[in-house]
Structures are given as structure tokens and as C-alpha cells.
Amino acid sequence: MEGVLILDFGSQYSQLIVRRSRELGINAFIIPGNSSFKDIQSYNSKAIILSGGPHFVSQSSTILPDKKIFKLGIPVLGICYGMQSIAHILGGKVVSSPKREYGHAKLFIKDKSKIFNHMPNHFSCWMSHGDSVSRLPKGFKGIASTIDIPNAAITNEKKNIYCVQFHPEVTHTDNGKMILKNFLIGIAKIKKSWILENYIEQEIINIRDKVGKEKSLCAISGGVDSAVAATVVDKAIGKNLYCVFVDNGLLRKGEARKVKEFLTKNTGLNLKVIDARERFLNELKGVSNPEKKRKIIGREFIKIFEEEAKKIKGVKYLVQGTLYPDVIESISVSGPSSIIKSHHNVGGLPKKMNLKLIEPLNFLFKDEVRKLGLELNLPKELIERHPFPGPGLAIRILGSVTKEAIVVLQEADEIILQEIKKAGIYSKIWQAFGVLLPLKTVGVMGDNRTYGNVLALRCVESFDGMTANWTNLSYNILQSISNRIVNEVRGINRVVYDITSKPPGTIEWE
């Protein structure tokens, strides 16, 4: 199957290049940026993209691609660090910029290169770099600039090499998808071959080959990810799948009861609910570090699943609904990426496990999983549910987790969701939730002085969870949420609204 090969140098956006390629119908493969030339050749790809990364080409420890890739005779696109590494290898000069660019920048097109076909003369792009190309390699020319960077895009069209200092793969770059389309389809002439619907059939075959007649345990959370994962595995191995939902006490208000009722009514899955609220609370006692929270929760989940597995003869696999964004932010999947945070079902897993993992969705993004859910005839209500973190409210309570804090946040969270649904915008928002802050402020209720907690309201819009913009809620909605929380939730006397996008922030606070 022909496609594009992505050499990953550790950018947090590397998988977004895969995502955007798929949106264009192009199959994409991703491997470490320092892969051998033999490995690169084995993919027989029609084009190569070099991703961004946290490195500087001047460092002795930096990772560079094999320079023989430029002799393959196929188009090459360098993005951010990928551009700098190309310039460095081919004889150009990369220096530390006097003015660094992080965030939006205005790009001015100087030369209508093929990479900029069907585009305006200037548009906004997303920058994230401290170094820049000061001297071009022989045979290259500058084709775009920003106010601070003269070489924001360069090319050697005779050799089919194109470089951009910005990130066309993120939604913050206007016309970014068109740039990738120009490269993949217009320049590289790659045929469309990625079809999401074929993913289910292939995964069912893969799971049957891997599991055989062995039994599997599936971790059910009540969200779309685990439900789709369970349904796919159920189609592959049927009665040999055993689903377990763990109530860790860190869920939304009434969540455990709702999940059990919903899944029992709408799916044919063999489901068991385990009450482990006290167990998790005891393990988290006095723990305020978010990474420790995640690892404790991941460890306890695995312990419970292994305990349940021992009760069922022949269980050797654990099924999880891990998605690509979880993997990207937790560990370096395919390159030397910086760890942002570990997810309880990825970076939080213990090194030694008695169960082998099955993660049928770990190459997919949230919107793709939702489409698969529709293909599998899962209820729309389940498919459209907002993402909820595996560690639950533990990472939305900044500081130590207590029963009292959980109850306070559950009540506030319930009000937030009620008001968002009442306004008819629930399906338009990626996530809406509250974060209980470890600080108190003075307030006045009636004629009395109060000293209560602060709640941060977080509402974001996103397509795949990799980038997100804060939601511009109306004053009426903000006022309703704030008034209800302050009046109805004992312990909170102030509500603030988080207007940070991702990047530079993350969606969750921890």
C-alpha cells in the first residue's frame, strides 16, 4: 500500500501529520527519525516527511536523518526541526534566532512554489522554534518569510525538497492542510488508499491471530474508547471476552450506576462492576504530585484486572481503549519526544504485568473512533460523550484527593454539564469540566464572610484532542454556571474561566 513515510524527531505534533494525511486519504507510516537507510527503503514510500522536534542541530547529541534519503528520488518535506536538519546536512547554516517564535505568526509568500499552490499571499501560521536557517544550502531559494524570520520556507524544486519552519499539521496554521495536500498529492502524486472502514475488519483479523482461543479481559470505562475497543474485540473472540468496569470513586456523580445501566441495556457485553472506591482513596491519601497520582491509579487498575483474571481460567490478555494522543503524550512511541504527562493506561502502567495488552485503537484519534462506533451501531449518546480522563477527578483536584474534595467537584461538574446541555452546545464542545484549585479566597454570602475554594471552569473545542481552542462561551452561560456553583456547591465561593489554548497549555490541568 503506497503512502508517505514520516521520520519522527520527537515533535508532539508528529502523529498529527499522520492524522492530516489520513484526512486526505493518504496512508502514512511513522518511524524513528534515526532509522537506518535500509529500514527507510523497506517502506517503499512515495514521499518522506521529516517532523519537528525538541533538538538543536548544533548539539553533538542531536539526531539527524540518514543523508542518503535525498538520493531516493522521492519528494521530501521538512517541518520545523526537519527543515533545520535538512539545511544542516546539505550545507546550509542554522543559528539560534535573535527573536524566537512561539505561537501565531504572519507568513508572507515570496515565491509561488508548488507547495503554496492555491494559497493567498499571506496567512497565519503556527511557529514553535528557537533556531532558524540563516544560510541556505546550495540550490535552495527562500519562498516565504515572517516579520522576524527571513527563511520561513525554502525549497530546491529540482531535487523535490521542500522545507517549512512552521507546523502545517496543526489547525492553528491557516491553509496547513492545503500545504500537505500540495505536497502529498500535487507533488508526490500519492494515490488515496486510507479507508477508515477497513480498519475494523483488519483489526478483527489481527486480534484473532494474536489471541487465538485464549481469553481476554477488557477494561471498561463507560466512554466511547473502551466501548468501541470492547465491541471490536467481542467481534473477534466473542464469548472469550470478559468486561470489567472498576468504580474507583473518582468518577462523575452517579457515573458507576449510569454506566452499568447504559451498557447492560445497549450492548451484549459480558460486564462485571467492581466497587474499589475505598481502595483507590487509601492509595491516593496524601499524594499531591500528578504523575504519582497517575501511576498509583494505573497500578491499582492493573492489580484489580489481574486479580479478576485469576478468577477466570485462561485469561491472558487485557484489552484497553488507548488512543494515539494518549500514547503521544505519555511516551516516545516512535521518536525522542518529550514526555508531557503519563496516562494511567500508558505511561502509568507497571513495568511487569502478567497480562499481555491488546489496544485495537492505539493508532486512531478520537473522531476516528467515533466514526467506528457508528459503523459498529453503538448508541449515539455513547459516541458523543465528552472525553473523561482515566485517572478521573484525581487529576482535576489539584493537591491531595479527599472524599470531601471529590464530592465538591462532582457537584460542580454536574452543574457544568447540565448548563452546557441546557444551552444546546454540548455536542459542539470537546470537553467541559471543572478543576478544583488548592487555594481559597475570601467571599461574602449574605452578610457573612466566607473562605472557600476556587473552581476553574475549562471548556475547549477540538477536532482530535491534539490541539484545542478555549470555547468562547456567552456571558449568560458563564453567569448561570458560576451562580449555580457558588450557590449550590458548599465549599466553592469563586469561579474563574480558563482561556488557554492547547498548545501552549494542555486540555487537562494535570
Secondary structure, 3 states (H helix, E strand, C coil): CCEEEEEECCCCCHHHHHHHHHHCCCEEEEEECCCCHHHHHHCCCCEEEECCCCCCCCCCCCCCCCHHHHHCCCCEEEECHHHHHHHHHCCCEEEEEEEEEEEEEEEEECCCCHHHCCCCCEEEEEEEEEEEEEECCCCCEEEEECCCCCCCEEEEHHHCEEEECCCCCCCCCCCHHHHHHHHHHHHCCCCCCCCCHHHHHHHHHHHHHHHCCCEEEEEECCCHHHHHHHHHHHHHHHHHEEEEEEECCCCCCCHHHHHHHHHHHHCCCCEEEEECHHHHHHHHCCCCCHHHHHHHHHHHHHHHHHHHHHCCCCEEEEECCCCHHHHHHHCCCCCCCCCCCCCCCCCCCCCCCCCEEECCCCCCCHHHHHHHHHHCCCCHHHHCCCCCCCCHHHHCECCCCCHHHHHHHHHHHHHHHHHHHHCCCHHHCCEEEEEEEEEEEEEEECCEEEEEEEEEEEEEECCCCCCEEECCCCHHHHHHHHHHHHHHCCCEEEEEECCCCECCCCCCCC
